Each structure stands twice: as C-alpha cells, then as structure tokens.
Amino acid sequence: MKQILSVTILLFLVSCGISSRLYKPQKIKVDGDYIHYQTKITFPVKINNFIRKEITSFDVNAENVGVTYDLDDKNTFSEFTIYIYPAGAATESRITQQYFTSLQSIANVANKEIDATQEILPYQKDNYKVNGLFAKINDEKIKTSLTLFECGKWFLKYRITTNSSDENYLDSLRNRLLVSYCPIDIVKKFPVNTGTNIYLAPAAKQDTLFLACIIGNALGRNKWIYENVDSLERCSGFPNFYLESHSLPMKEMIDWYEENKIKYPKELWNHKYILSIKKIIENNFLNEFLMDEYSMLLIAPDNIEFRFEEYYKWKKKNLPDFNLKAKYFVLEQTET
C-alpha cells in the first residue's frame, strides 16, 4: 500500500473527541433499542442481567454519547457505561491524551486523588489489531475500571463500577463488552488510512541544524512504523506505543548530528534537547528515559532489561529538569 507523507510547519493540532462548543449534556429518551445514528451501534434495553438506565448526549448532534446500564440485582451494585464519540485528528498522542483526560474525570467525580494500575490492552480480531489503554482504580469499597480504544475515526470507551468482592469481575465484564461492542468492528467501518502528516512546532525552526535533526527524527519514526506495524493495525490510528519506534530514530538522529554538525557553524552545536538525548544515550538510559516520559505506556521488546532505580538516581543528578513535554513534532495518520 502506497504511503503518502507530508511535512508541515505550523502550530500543533489538538486532537479532541469532544465538541469544542459549549454544550450541556442532555438525556435522550428512547423506547426500545437505541441506535447511534452515525455508527449504527445498537444499545438494547437489556444486556444479559443489565438494564439500560440512561442515554446521555454530550453534543448537539448526539455523535458523542454515553449509554449506562445497571445490574438487575438488589444485592450487588454494578453498572457500566459505553461511550462512543468522534476521535478527531488521528495524531499519535490522541489516545493517551484522551485516556488521561478520562482518568482525571474519574478523579474529579471522586473528589480525591486516585490510585490506578494501568496497562496497554491489545485486542485482535480478523487480522486487525488495536492497542487500547486500561486502568483499574484501586479503592477499598468500589472498584472501577476504564478501557479506551481508538477505532479509526471514533473513540470507544467502557467505564465499569462495582462493589463486587470478586477480583476478576471487572476484567470478566470488560471482556464481555469487548465481544458485544468490539473496537475492531468500528475500525473496519471507519478506518484511518496510511498517509502521514508531520506537524513541526515553531520551536523546531531554531536553526538549520536543529531543524534537520528534528525532521530526521520524525521521518525515522514514521519509517519504523511503516516497516514494522501491519497496515490493518494502522487503520485504528497512528501507532505510538512501540518503544523502538521512539528509541531507534533518536539514536539515528544523534548519529546524524555527530557526523554532520561540522558542516554547520559551531554556534549552532549547543542545543539542550540534542545534547541531553546524546547524554542519555551515552549513559545507556534511553529506554528508561522513554518509558518514564511516556508514563510506562510503551510496548518494549521482551529482551530489554530496565534499570529504573539507577536511571532515576542518574537523572536527578544529571538531567533534573529535562523532559519531552515540549514536543517538536507530531505525527498524524491521515487519509490517502
């Protein structure tokens, strides 16, 4: 499949699945099955032992909706909400941005800090693959889980809450929802395709040497993705969870910098970003650095052994204020 690539220098696009217009959520009253108009997903009155409690629209066109079900059991409290909403521009970071926004919403409702265990949740069907994000919020009385998938042009999210003492209950119910409301079924109907846009931040244009390094890093990441990730996986969105897609292009960027900086004036050689990455690589902490920067939400090869304790001590002494929050480029999956 042909790859389409464009490079643009402009302010970053912000991926957002929720309408930017101010809108007060509205309840939708429906007798019988409720069908989400845009995706044709059906929400019946009853799913197994769960009764549909309410349908909420979060935008004026009812594209962004949440459907809540309660367990029909007086002895146990359990409910789940299925959210389906537009995913916006398919930037590399949209799913993690949306995931942390959703976790913050849970904390806001609880009105306290939350303690969550999290993981990347791969799901495969019919040769397609999506990598979702899953969090389990630890609480003594009420258990809550959050599962989020980017499904091409849509986000699909499950939020489950229960007071069941069964430690496997959340996972069991989530797995049942995965069958009934499958992210891959949505990806098949609403894929994003194989082109890539590269958006460069204005800060990337500091000078020609720095710009060349940043473009090389961006192109290297894009090249790794297209050579190592199947096209059916890329249909869900730009794959951002692979450690090697970050680490290998960074190493190549530093190698290129060392080989070519002599061609540029010496006053262009001193860039904090470049020299910090170089220092991290020279001390063999690049993998630890990237895992830390991406909140441990990266898929690492099995043969990598991490040295986080050593890294944190080294970082505190050598790079106390360096991070990747000031990104110099964003990759976006786009239609061909």
Phi, psi and chi 1 to 4 in degrees:
 res  aa     phi    psi   chi1   chi2   chi3   chi4
   1 MET       -  133.3 -170.8  175.2  -66.0      -
   2 LYS   -70.9  137.3 -176.0  179.4  179.3 -179.0
   3 GLN   -96.2  129.8  174.5 -168.6   -9.2      -
   4 ILE  -106.6  129.6  -55.5  -61.8      -      -
   5 LEU  -133.0  131.1  176.3   67.4      -      -
   6 SER  -133.0  146.9   66.4      -      -      -
   7 VAL  -119.4  126.2  179.4      -      -      -
   8 THR  -130.2  138.3  -52.1      -      -      -
   9 ILE  -104.4  108.8  -61.2  178.1      -      -
  10 LEU  -166.0  175.1   50.3   97.3      -      -
  11 LEU   -64.2  147.4  -68.7  173.7      -      -
  12 PHE   -61.2  142.5  -70.6  160.0      -      -
  13 LEU   -79.8  144.5  -62.7 -179.3      -      -
  14 VAL  -104.1  120.5  177.6      -      -      -
  15 SER   -80.0  128.8  173.5      -      -      -
  16 CYS  -147.9  127.1  179.3      -      -      -
  17 GLY   -85.4   -7.1      -      -      -      -
  18 ILE  -110.3  138.4  -59.8  175.5      -      -
  19 SER   -55.4  137.7  172.5      -      -      -
  20 SER   -74.8  -15.0   60.0      -      -      -
  21 ARG   -73.4  143.6  -69.8  171.0  -68.2 -178.5
  22 LEU   -68.1  130.6  -64.7  176.2      -      -
  23 TYR  -152.8  130.8 -178.1   80.4      -      -
  24 LYS   -85.4  122.2 -176.6  178.4  179.4 -179.4
  25 PRO   -53.2  140.6  -26.5   35.9      -      -
  26 GLN  -122.8  143.2  -58.9  -71.1  -32.3      -
  27 LYS   -82.0  138.0  -56.4  -58.3  179.5 -173.7
  28 ILE  -105.6  125.7  -60.1  175.1      -      -
  29 LYS  -101.3  121.4  -65.4 -176.9  178.8 -179.6
  30 VAL  -138.9  133.4  175.6      -      -      -
  31 ASP   -93.7  131.4  -66.4  -34.6      -      -
  32 GLY    82.2 -158.0      -      -      -      -
  33 ASP   -64.0  141.1  -68.5  -10.9      -      -
  34 TYR  -106.0  127.9  169.2   67.5      -      -
  35 ILE  -113.2  120.7  -60.4  175.6      -      -
  36 HIS   -67.6  114.1 -176.4 -113.9      -      -
  37 TYR   -58.2  -42.7  177.2   74.9      -      -
  38 GLN   -74.7  -38.0  -67.0   80.2    6.1      -
  39 THR  -102.2  -12.8   63.2      -      -      -
  40 LYS    67.0   18.6  -51.5  -55.7  179.4 -174.0
  41 ILE   -72.3  134.9  -65.8  174.9      -      -
  42 THR  -103.6  134.0  -59.8      -      -      -
  43 PHE  -119.0  100.7  -62.3   91.7      -      -
  44 PRO   -73.7  171.9   28.0  -35.1      -      -
  45 VAL   -66.1  -31.2  173.7      -      -      -
  46 LYS  -138.5  136.8 -172.2  173.6 -177.1  179.0
  47 ILE  -125.0  107.7  -61.7  177.1      -      -
  48 ASN    54.2 -119.1  -62.8  -36.4      -      -
  49 ASN   -93.9   10.9  -63.5  -23.2      -      -
  50 PHE  -105.1  135.0  -72.6   82.1      -      -
  51 ILE  -105.4  135.7  -54.8  -63.1      -      -
  52 ARG   -64.6  124.0 -166.1  176.4   68.8 -152.9
  53 LYS   -94.4  -48.0  176.1 -177.0  177.2 -177.9
  54 GLU  -161.1  157.8   62.2 -175.7   21.6      -
  55 ILE  -123.3  127.1  -53.9  166.0      -      -
  56 THR  -120.5  131.0  -55.3      -      -      -
  57 SER  -101.5  130.7  170.9      -      -      -
  58 PHE  -104.1    3.8  -61.7   97.6      -      -
  59 ASP  -147.0  167.6   66.5   -4.5      -      -
  60 VAL   -66.7  -27.2   67.7      -      -      -
  61 ASN   -96.9    5.6  -64.3  -41.7      -      -
  62 ALA    55.8   35.7      -      -      -      -
  63 GLU   -81.2  -36.0  -68.1 -177.7  -53.5      -
  64 ASN  -100.7  104.2  179.7   -5.6      -      -
  65 VAL  -132.6  157.0  -60.3      -      -      -
  66 GLY  -131.8  131.7      -      -      -      -
  67 VAL  -119.3  121.3 -175.3      -      -      -
  68 THR  -106.9  137.2  -59.4      -      -      -
  69 TYR  -123.8  140.0  -71.8   81.2      -      -
  70 ASP  -109.2  144.7  -83.5  -17.0      -      -
  71 LEU   -71.7  130.6 -178.7   64.9      -      -
  72 ASP   -83.0   69.5 -172.9   16.6      -      -
  73 ASP  -152.7  115.2 -175.1  -18.5      -      -
  74 LYS   -69.5  -19.5  -63.9 -179.3  179.6  179.3
  75 ASN   -89.4  -15.6  -62.2  -42.7      -      -
  76 THR  -133.2  132.7  -56.6      -      -      -
  77 PHE   -92.2  125.6  164.5   73.3      -      -
  78 SER  -158.8  133.2 -174.0      -      -      -
  79 GLU  -149.2  158.1   71.7  173.8   27.9      -
  80 PHE  -140.9  151.5   63.2   81.6      -      -
  81 THR  -124.5  131.8  -58.1      -      -      -
  82 ILE  -105.1  123.7  -57.2  168.2      -      -
  83 TYR  -110.7  136.4  -59.9   88.2      -      -
  84 ILE  -132.4  128.9 -179.8   75.6      -      -
  85 TYR  -159.3  155.9   51.2  104.9      -      -
  86 PRO   -59.5  139.1  -23.6   34.1      -      -
  87 ALA   -90.6  -12.6      -      -      -      -
  88 GLY    73.5 -163.1      -      -      -      -
  89 ALA   -58.7  136.8      -      -      -      -
  90 ALA   -83.7   59.1      -      -      -      -
  91 THR   -73.9  158.9   55.4      -      -      -
  92 GLU   -61.3  -28.2   55.7 -179.2  -44.2      -
  93 SER  -104.6    7.4   56.2      -      -      -
  94 ARG   -64.2  -37.3   65.3  173.5  179.3  172.9
  95 ILE   -70.0  -39.1 -174.8  171.4      -      -
  96 THR   -70.2  -37.4   49.3      -      -      -
  97 GLN   -59.9  -46.1  -69.0  172.6  -12.7      -
  98 GLN   -68.3  -35.5 -170.2   60.1 -148.3      -
  99 TYR   -63.1  -48.6  166.5   74.6      -      -
 100 PHE   -69.7  -30.9  -73.9  116.2      -      -
 101 THR   -63.4  -40.9  -62.5      -      -      -
 102 SER   -67.6  -40.2  -62.1      -      -      -
 103 LEU   -62.6  -40.0  -82.7 -176.8      -      -
 104 GLN   -63.5  -36.3 -175.5   61.5   53.3      -
 105 SER   -62.9  -39.4  -63.8      -      -      -
 106 ILE   -64.1  -41.8  -66.3  174.7      -      -
 107 ALA   -64.8  -37.6      -      -      -      -
 108 ASN   -64.7  -41.4  -68.9  -14.6      -      -
 109 VAL   -65.5  -41.7  171.1      -      -      -
 110 ALA   -72.6  -18.3      -      -      -      -
 111 ASN    57.7   39.6 -163.7   28.4      -      -
 112 LYS  -163.9  166.5   62.7  179.5 -178.4 -179.3
 113 GLU   -68.3  146.3  -68.0 -175.2    1.3      -
 114 ILE  -115.6  149.2   58.3  174.7      -      -
 115 ASP  -109.8  115.9  175.5   26.2      -      -
 116 ALA  -128.5  142.7      -      -      -      -
 117 THR   -99.0  140.8   56.8      -      -      -
 118 GLN  -136.4  159.0   60.6 -174.9   12.3      -
 119 GLU  -159.8  160.6   61.3 -178.5  -73.2      -
 120 ILE   -82.6  132.8  -63.2  171.6      -      -
 121 LEU  -115.1   97.6 -177.6   66.6      -      -
 122 PRO   -75.5  144.4   -8.0   24.2      -      -
 123 TYR  -141.5  132.2 -171.2   75.3      -      -
 124 GLN  -128.8  144.2  -60.1 -175.8   62.9      -
 125 LYS  -165.5  134.4  176.7 -177.1  174.5 -177.1
 126 ASP    53.5   40.8  -59.7  -22.8      -      -
 127 ASN    72.0   -1.5  -65.1  -39.0      -      -
 128 TYR   -89.6  156.4  -76.2   77.7      -      -
 129 LYS  -144.5  136.9  179.3 -177.5  177.3 -177.3
 130 VAL  -126.7  145.5  -66.4      -      -      -
 131 ASN  -110.6  106.2  -73.9  -51.5      -      -
 132 GLY   -94.6  178.0      -      -      -      -
 133 LEU  -119.6  137.0  -67.7  173.9      -      -
 134 PHE  -131.5  134.9  173.0   73.7      -      -
 135 ALA  -133.4  140.8      -      -      -      -
 136 LYS  -118.7  118.9 -172.1  177.5  -65.6 -176.4
 137 ILE   -87.9  125.0  -69.8   81.1      -      -
 138 ASN   -87.3  120.9  -56.4  -47.7      -      -
 139 ASP  -148.5  145.4 -169.6  -79.3      -      -
 140 GLU   -66.6  -34.9  -67.8 -178.5    0.4      -
 141 LYS  -103.2  -48.2  -63.7  179.9 -179.8  179.6
 142 ILE  -114.4  128.0  -59.3  -65.1      -      -
 143 LYS   -98.2  136.7  -60.5 -179.2  178.3   69.1
 144 THR  -135.0  141.1  -58.6      -      -      -
 145 SER  -131.6  151.4   72.2      -      -      -
 146 LEU  -128.1  129.0  171.5   72.7      -      -
 147 THR  -128.9  129.5  -52.0      -      -      -
 148 LEU  -132.8  132.5  175.4   67.3      -      -
 149 PHE  -126.6  141.5  -68.1   99.6      -      -
 150 GLU   -94.5  126.3   56.9  177.9  -14.6      -
 151 CYS  -120.1   62.8  -52.4      -      -      -
 152 GLY    73.1 -107.6      -      -      -      -
 153 LYS   -92.6    3.3  -62.3  174.9 -177.4  176.1
 154 TRP  -133.1  152.3  -64.0   87.9      -      -
 155 PHE   -98.6  142.1  -81.0  127.2      -      -
 156 LEU  -125.0  128.7  175.6   67.0      -      -
 157 LYS  -136.4  137.5 -179.5  169.1   66.6  178.8
 158 TYR  -115.1  135.0  -40.0  132.5      -      -
 159 ARG  -124.8  120.9  179.4  173.5  169.0  178.7
 160 ILE  -119.7  135.8  -54.5  170.9      -      -
 161 THR  -133.9  137.2  -53.7      -      -      -
 162 THR  -155.8  157.2 -175.8      -      -      -
 163 ASN  -108.2   12.9   64.1   -0.5      -      -
 164 SER   -62.1  141.1  171.8      -      -      -
 165 SER   -83.4   -5.7   59.2      -      -      -
 166 ASP   -71.7  115.8 -177.1   -4.7      -      -
 167 GLU   -64.6  -23.0  -67.6  -63.3  -36.8      -
 168 ASN   -96.4    1.1  -62.2  -43.0      -      -
 169 TYR   -62.8  -46.9 -175.9   84.2      -      -
 170 LEU   -59.7  -45.0  -70.4  173.4      -      -
 171 ASP   -66.0  -39.6  -68.9  -13.8      -      -
 172 SER   -63.6  -45.4  174.5      -      -      -
 173 LEU   -68.4  -40.4 -177.5   51.0      -      -
 174 ARG   -58.6  -42.1  179.1 -156.7   64.4 -158.3
 175 ASN   -65.8  -32.3  -68.5  -22.9      -      -
 176 ARG   -69.3  -38.5  -74.9  155.7   57.3 -170.6
 177 LEU   -66.8  -33.6  -68.5  176.6      -      -
 178 LEU   -61.3  -30.6  -87.7  168.6      -      -
 179 VAL   -77.5  -46.5  174.8      -      -      -
 180 SER   -75.9  -35.9  -59.9      -      -      -
 181 TYR  -126.5   79.3  -65.1   91.0      -      -
 182 CYS   -86.8  126.6  176.9      -      -      -
 183 PRO   -61.4  -32.6   20.1  -31.8      -      -
 184 ILE   -71.3  -31.2  -73.9  173.9      -      -
 185 ASP   -61.7  -34.0  -69.2  -16.6      -      -
 186 ILE   -74.9  -42.2  -57.7  173.9      -      -
 187 VAL   -57.4  -41.6  171.3      -      -      -
 188 LYS   -59.5  -37.5  -74.5 -179.2  177.4 -179.6
 189 LYS   -86.4  -26.5  -68.1 -168.2  -67.8 -176.8
 190 PHE  -135.1   60.3  -56.5   97.9      -      -
 191 PRO   -77.2  157.2   31.3  -37.1      -      -
 192 VAL  -100.9  147.8  -69.8      -      -      -
 193 ASN   -99.4 -163.2  -65.3  -43.0      -      -
 194 THR   -97.0   10.6   58.3      -      -      -
 195 GLY   -80.1  163.2      -      -      -      -
 196 THR  -137.2  131.9  -57.3      -      -      -
 197 ASN  -102.6  140.7  -73.6  -25.8      -      -
 198 ILE  -115.6  116.1  -60.0  176.5      -      -
 199 TYR  -101.0  123.8  -63.9  101.7      -      -
 200 LEU  -102.7  131.9  -61.6  172.0      -      -
 201 ALA   -70.3  150.7      -      -      -      -
 202 PRO   -53.7  -32.4  -28.2   36.2      -      -
 203 ALA   -65.4  -18.4      -      -      -      -
 204 ALA   -71.2  -15.5      -      -      -      -
 205 LYS   -95.2   30.9  -61.0 -175.9  -69.2  179.3
 206 GLN   -58.0  -43.2  -64.5  177.3   30.1      -
 207 ASP  -165.6  174.0   56.4   62.2      -      -
 208 THR   -66.6  -36.1   53.1      -      -      -
 209 LEU   -66.7  -47.1  175.1   57.8      -      -
 210 PHE   -64.4  -43.1 -170.6   68.9      -      -
 211 LEU   -61.2  -41.4  180.0   60.1      -      -
 212 ALA   -62.4  -40.2      -      -      -      -
 213 CYS   -64.1  -44.5  -70.9      -      -      -
 214 ILE   -67.3  -44.1  -63.8  -56.3      -      -
 215 ILE   -62.9  -40.7  -69.4  177.7      -      -
 216 GLY   -61.7  -40.5      -      -      -      -
 217 ASN   -63.1  -46.2 -169.1    2.1      -      -
 218 ALA   -62.9  -46.3      -      -      -      -
 219 LEU   -64.5  -36.2  -67.4  174.0      -      -
 220 GLY   -64.6  -41.3      -      -      -      -
 221 ARG   -64.8  -44.3  -76.1 -164.0   50.4 -155.3
 222 ASN   -62.6  -41.3 -171.0   62.8      -      -
 223 LYS   -62.4  -43.8 -179.0  174.4 -178.0  -71.5
 224 TRP   -61.5  -43.6 -170.2   94.4      -      -
 225 ILE   -59.7  -46.0  -69.2  -63.9      -      -
 226 TYR   -73.2  -20.8  -83.5   85.3      -      -
 227 GLU   -92.5  -15.5  -70.2  179.7   -9.4      -
 228 ASN  -125.3  -11.9  -66.8  -84.2      -      -
 229 VAL  -116.9  128.4 -179.5      -      -      -
 230 ASP   -62.0  146.9 -172.6   84.7      -      -
 231 SER   -62.6  -30.7   60.9      -      -      -
 232 LEU   -71.4  -25.7  -66.9 -177.6      -      -
 233 GLU   -75.7  -35.9 -179.1  175.3  -16.3      -
 234 ARG   -70.1  -14.1  -60.1 -162.1  -54.1  -88.4
 235 CYS   -63.8  -23.8  -73.7      -      -      -
 236 SER   -82.3  -23.1   62.7      -      -      -
 237 GLY   154.8  173.9      -      -      -      -
 238 PHE   -70.5  121.8 -163.2   91.5      -      -
 239 PRO   -70.3  116.7  -13.6   28.7      -      -
 240 ASN  -118.1    7.2 -164.0   43.4      -      -
 241 PHE  -100.5    2.1  -67.7  128.4      -      -
 242 TYR   -94.9  118.6  -66.4   97.3      -      -
 243 LEU   -55.1  -43.1  174.7   60.5      -      -
 244 GLU   -67.1  -24.7  -71.1  177.8  -58.1      -
 245 SER   -69.4  -18.4   73.3      -      -      -
 246 HIS   -97.2  -45.4  -60.1  -89.7      -      -
 247 SER   -72.5  -45.7   62.8      -      -      -
 248 LEU   -65.0  -45.3  -63.5  179.6      -      -
 249 PRO   -62.6  -32.7  -25.5   36.5      -      -
 250 MET   -65.3  -41.9  -82.7 -169.7  169.5      -
 251 LYS   -62.8  -42.3  -69.4  177.5 -179.1  176.9
 252 GLU   -64.6  -37.0  -68.7  172.9   -3.6      -
 253 MET   -61.6  -44.7  175.7 -175.2   69.5      -
 254 ILE   -69.0  -38.3  -62.7  -56.0      -      -
 255 ASP   -60.4  -44.3  -72.0  -17.3      -      -
 256 TRP   -64.2  -42.2 -175.3   92.2      -      -
 257 TYR   -58.5  -46.0  168.3   80.8      -      -
 258 GLU   -65.3  -36.0  -72.9  -63.0  -51.1      -
 259 GLU   -77.4  -27.8  -67.9  172.8    5.1      -
 260 ASN  -114.5   -8.8  -68.5  -85.1      -      -
 261 LYS   -62.8  -26.4   66.8  179.8 -177.6  179.9
 262 ILE   -63.2  -20.9 -166.0   66.9      -      -
 263 LYS   -77.8  -11.8  -58.6  175.5 -175.6  176.7
 264 TYR  -111.2  157.3  -62.9   82.3      -      -
 265 PRO   -59.1  145.1  -22.8   32.8      -      -
 266 LYS   -60.4  -28.5  -76.5 -169.8  175.9 -178.4
 267 GLU   -67.8  -10.5   56.5  -93.8   24.5      -
 268 LEU   -94.5   -1.7  -57.5 -175.0      -      -
 269 TRP   -80.1  -19.5  -65.8    7.6      -      -
 270 ASN   -98.0   85.0 -173.3   25.6      -      -
 271 HIS  -115.3  125.0  -68.4  -75.6      -      -
 272 LYS   -58.0  -43.1 -178.8  177.8  179.2 -179.5
 273 TYR   -61.8  -52.1  173.3   79.7      -      -
 274 ILE   -62.5  -47.6  -60.0  -64.5      -      -
 275 LEU   -69.0  -31.0  -63.1  180.0      -      -
 276 SER   -70.0  -44.7  -64.9      -      -      -
 277 ILE   -61.2  -42.0  -64.8  -64.2      -      -
 278 LYS   -59.1  -43.9  180.0  174.8  179.5  -70.4
 279 LYS   -65.0  -39.4 -167.9  172.7 -176.2  179.3
 280 ILE   -63.1  -44.8  -69.2  168.1      -      -
 281 ILE   -65.5  -43.7  -68.8  173.0      -      -
 282 GLU   -61.9  -26.4  -71.7  173.1  -14.6      -
 283 ASN   -98.4   10.2  -75.0  -88.0      -      -
 284 ASN    59.8   41.2  -63.8  -45.4      -      -
 285 PHE  -121.0   17.7  -75.9  125.3      -      -
 286 LEU   -63.5  -43.3 -177.3   58.7      -      -
 287 ASN   -62.7  -43.9  -68.5  -32.6      -      -
 288 GLU   -64.3  -41.7  -71.5   79.8    4.0      -
 289 PHE   -59.3  -47.7  164.6   74.7      -      -
 290 LEU   -67.4  -42.7  -72.0  168.0      -      -
 291 MET   -59.8  -41.6  -68.2  -65.2  -68.7      -
 292 ASP   -65.9  -44.5 -176.0   41.4      -      -
 293 GLU   -64.5  -32.0  -69.7  -64.9  -46.5      -
 294 TYR  -100.9   27.6  -75.0   90.5      -      -
 295 SER    54.8   32.8  -56.4      -      -      -
 296 MET    67.4    9.5  -58.2  -62.1  169.1      -
 297 LEU   -95.2   59.2  -66.5  174.4      -      -
 298 LEU  -133.2  148.7  -67.9  175.7      -      -
 299 ILE   -94.2  116.7  -60.0  171.2      -      -
 300 ALA  -105.2  147.1      -      -      -      -
 301 PRO   -58.2  149.4  -22.8   33.3      -      -
 302 ASP   -63.6  -25.6  -66.4  -24.5      -      -
 303 ASN   -85.4    3.0   61.6  -11.4      -      -
 304 ILE   -89.0  130.6  -70.0 -177.7      -      -
 305 GLU  -108.9  125.1  -65.6 -175.0    6.9      -
 306 PHE   -93.4  150.1  -66.6  102.0      -      -
 307 ARG  -126.4   64.9  -59.2  175.6  -65.5  133.2
 308 PHE   -65.8  -40.4  -71.2  112.8      -      -
 309 GLU   -60.9  -43.8 -173.5  174.2  -12.6      -
 310 GLU   -65.5  -40.9  -66.0  176.6   51.7      -
 311 TYR   -62.5  -46.4  167.1   67.5      -      -
 312 TYR   -63.6  -37.2  -69.0  130.5      -      -
 313 LYS   -65.7  -44.4  -69.2  178.9 -179.2  178.2
 314 TRP   -65.0  -43.4  177.3   86.5      -      -
 315 LYS   -62.2  -43.8  177.7 -175.6  176.4 -177.0
 316 LYS   -58.8  -34.7 -174.9  176.7 -178.4  179.4
 317 LYS   -85.4  -36.8 -178.8  178.6  179.6 -179.8
 318 ASN  -105.7  -32.5  -65.9  -83.7      -      -
 319 LEU  -138.0   62.2  -63.8  172.4      -      -
 320 PRO   -66.0  -25.2   24.8  -34.7      -      -
 321 ASP  -121.6   19.9   60.8  -13.7      -      -
 322 PHE  -100.7  132.8  179.3   69.3      -      -
 323 ASN  -152.2  177.7   58.5   55.0      -      -
 324 LEU  -101.5   12.9  -75.9  179.7      -      -
 325 LYS   -62.6  -31.7  -70.2 -177.9  173.2   59.9
 326 ALA   -86.3   82.3      -      -      -      -
 327 LYS   -75.2  145.6  -65.3 -172.3   63.7  134.3
 328 TYR  -101.7  -11.3  -67.5  103.4      -      -
 329 PHE  -155.4  157.9   67.6   87.1      -      -
 330 VAL  -134.5  135.3  166.4      -      -      -
 331 LEU   -99.5  141.2  -58.6  175.1      -      -
 332 GLU  -132.4  127.9  175.8 -168.1   10.2      -
 333 GLN   -73.1  132.6 -159.9   82.1  -11.4      -
 334 THR  -138.4  164.0 -172.4      -      -      -
 335 GLU   -77.8  143.6  -64.7 -166.7   28.8      -
 336 THR   -85.6      -   54.4      -      -      -
